[in-house]
């Protein structure tokens, strides 16, 4: 999963100032596709955190096998990614996209 990149750190969306873009011969700002991807990625991270927290709230059963925690983490991550991609996710990415687009256009 990719995250948001601010001025060159991590991966994902890059927010560039006007001077940097002028020097690199690019347009300032962020494309809508990059913004959508960042919002979907954030929603997947949020859902993953929710699933992890919900899993911790469940009492542990007697079933314990080697690698159970790793397997559970991988399942939670894939479920979160699938939920975020499926029909607009849980609505968080749409709200984020609307908010970020209004901030960029101002």
C-alpha positions as CSV (number, residue, x, y, z in Angstrom):
1,X,0.0,0.0,0.0
2,X,1.3,3.4,-0.8
3,X,0.9,6.5,1.4
4,X,1.0,10.2,0.9
5,X,4.4,11.8,0.1
6,X,5.0,15.3,1.3
7,X,8.0,17.0,-0.3
8,X,9.8,13.7,-1.1
9,X,9.2,11.4,1.8
10,X,7.5,8.0,1.6
11,X,5.6,7.2,-1.6
12,X,2.3,8.3,-3.2
13,X,1.0,11.8,-3.7
14,X,3.5,14.7,-4.0
15,X,2.6,18.2,-3.0
16,X,4.9,20.5,-4.8
17,X,5.3,24.2,-4.4
18,X,5.1,26.6,-7.5
19,X,8.8,27.3,-7.5
20,X,9.8,23.7,-7.5
21,X,7.4,22.9,-10.3
22,X,8.6,25.9,-12.4
23,X,12.2,24.6,-12.1
24,X,11.2,21.0,-13.0
25,X,8.9,22.2,-15.8
26,X,5.8,20.7,-14.2
27,X,2.4,21.9,-13.1
28,X,1.9,22.6,-9.4
29,X,-0.5,20.6,-7.4
30,X,-1.8,17.1,-7.5
31,X,-3.7,15.2,-10.2
32,X,-7.2,13.9,-9.3
33,X,-6.0,10.3,-9.9
34,X,-3.2,10.7,-7.3
35,X,-5.6,12.3,-4.9
36,X,-8.2,9.4,-5.3
37,X,-5.5,6.8,-4.8
38,X,-4.2,8.5,-1.7
39,X,-7.7,8.7,-0.3
40,X,-8.4,5.0,-1.0
41,X,-5.1,4.1,0.5
42,X,-5.9,6.1,3.7
43,X,-9.2,4.4,3.9
44,X,-7.6,1.0,3.6
45,X,-5.2,1.9,6.4
46,X,-8.1,3.1,8.6
47,X,-10.2,-0.1,8.0
48,X,-7.1,-2.2,8.7
49,X,-6.6,-0.4,12.0
50,X,-10.3,-0.9,12.8
51,X,-10.1,-4.6,12.1
52,X,-7.0,-5.0,14.2
53,X,-8.6,-3.2,17.1
54,X,-11.8,-5.3,16.8
55,X,-9.8,-8.5,16.7
56,X,-8.0,-7.5,20.0
57,X,-11.4,-6.9,21.6
58,X,-12.4,-10.6,21.0
59,X,-11.5,-13.0,23.8
60,X,-8.8,-15.4,22.8
61,X,-9.9,-19.0,22.2
62,X,-7.9,-22.1,22.9
63,X,-6.8,-22.3,19.3
64,X,-3.3,-21.0,19.0
65,X,-0.9,-22.1,16.3
66,X,2.5,-20.9,15.1
67,X,2.1,-17.8,12.9
68,X,-1.5,-17.1,13.9
69,X,-0.7,-13.4,14.5
70,X,1.0,-13.0,11.2
71,X,-1.8,-14.8,9.4
72,X,-4.4,-12.6,11.1
73,X,-2.5,-9.4,10.2
74,X,-2.3,-10.5,6.5
75,X,-6.0,-11.3,6.4
76,X,-6.9,-8.0,8.0
77,X,-4.8,-6.1,5.5
78,X,-6.3,-7.9,2.5
79,X,-9.9,-7.4,3.8
80,X,-9.2,-3.7,4.4
81,X,-7.8,-3.3,0.8
82,X,-10.8,-5.1,-0.7
83,X,-13.3,-3.1,1.4
84,X,-11.6,0.2,0.4
85,X,-11.7,-0.7,-3.3
86,X,-15.3,-2.1,-3.3
87,X,-17.9,0.5,-4.5
88,X,-16.3,3.5,-2.8
89,X,-15.4,1.8,0.4
90,X,-17.0,2.8,3.6
91,X,-17.4,6.4,2.4
92,X,-14.3,7.8,4.1
93,X,-12.4,8.2,0.8
94,X,-15.3,10.1,-0.8
95,X,-15.4,12.6,2.2
96,X,-11.6,13.0,2.1
97,X,-11.6,13.5,-1.6
98,X,-14.3,16.2,-1.4
99,X,-12.5,18.0,1.4
100,X,-9.0,17.9,-0.2
101,X,-10.3,19.0,-3.6
102,X,-12.0,22.0,-2.1
103,X,-8.8,22.9,-0.3
104,X,-6.7,22.6,-3.5
105,X,-9.2,24.6,-5.6
106,X,-9.4,27.5,-3.1
